């Protein structure tokens, strides 16, 4: 229920929150969103079935379920500026509308895709007039991450003074896309993709509702059909209702059967955003699956990214990095196999070349792992940053001229091939300040087991030879 004094909607109750007429290039909701009239029949099913109260929201129970903090705040009329972060069709716009309703505030919506700074200024000027008259304004900015820093900064003084209750909606990570000044003035609420059960509940409600939904058609839809629609919606309730509406239009004898669904769901797609949050999450999942030696997860995430339209050559490059960083010298063939898979894709293209990438992902996951070379590289770089410009030991310097030889360049250098065993054990190759430093420490996996045995023995012999020249052998 709405808080006392708030305007409630529906038959026999007070009117809906007041809405301004849409600005040019904006997408403000119609004034009769929560009240039925003759234009409802012209709206898409997803718009007609938009929840009118918190109780009608499916999913998002972590935020608006019974006794949750956000729900209590809304029902008490204690509204704060916020950023709603979540995938398409999870209820961001609906929640913004309900905030306005429960706050008994005017609602103004602009789209960062279609609106510019003049539109923002116009909306803020109207909010100033409302504020002077003792009326609150909820300013909803859809796709707020598309506004640049200057446009985002325009909201700040108005949020601080309370002129507007700011609600930004974004599908992108706010910490990357919104400036810190705006984030500091808003609370970020994370909305999740709707579950299959949540979407089925919304579909059943639409099928049963004769006023706003498809109840008058008395459609016959089986549980499997509803599950197929919900699965195809991929967490997006708006997409699910759109698919149901299309199926209802194609249904013969008011029955939505498999033949109808095969037409409606023929072009189902998965959610993916190239170079966005999901992109980076999925490439991270692929890399970490390889590192965790899970070939099933590795090939799954590879296919998910290919399905989303990622450039296969990007994946080839990233898996080459995995071969160097995470497999390393535990299985040196990984590097060569990664380059071969890369070359295979460039020669074959799609879809044949993608099989080579899949085989690479599986093989990298199964291969023994070592980041010892990667860690040695990082440790050596850190030593350089901390140690500065250390001189090359005199005996290692090149001496192409007589003067350089007279200065001692190359003096005392031992040619290892002439030494017993092919190694001059007491010859120091690091700068004096780093003598005895260890950067590369092999792990006991794969080929590095043998490398470790050899290197441990070699380092032990070097240590003895430096302490006792007679022990060089």
Secondary structure, DSSP 4 states (H G I P E B T S, - for coil): -PPTTS---STTSPPPPPBPPPPTT--PPPTTTTS--GGGGGS-HHHHT--SSGGG--S-HHHHSTT-HHHHHHHTT----EEEE--TTSSHHHHHHHHHHHHT-EEEEEETTT--HHHHHHHHHHHHHHHHTT--EEEEEETGGGS-HHHHHTTHHHHHHTSEEEEEEESS-HHHHS-HHHHHTSEEEE--PPPHHHHHHHHHHHHH-TTTSSGGG--EE-HHHHHHHHHHHTT-HHHHHHHHHHHHHH-BTTEE-HHHHHHHTTT------TTSHHHHHHHHHHHHHHHTT-HHHHHHHHHHHHHTT--HHHHHHHHHHHIIIIIGGGGTHHHHHHHHHHHHHHHH-TTHHHHHHHHHHHHHHHS----HHHHHHHHHHHHHHHH-SPPPPGGGS---SHHHHHTTTTTT---GGGSGGG--TT---S-GGGTT-------SSTTHHHHHHHHHHHHHHHHHHHH-GGG--
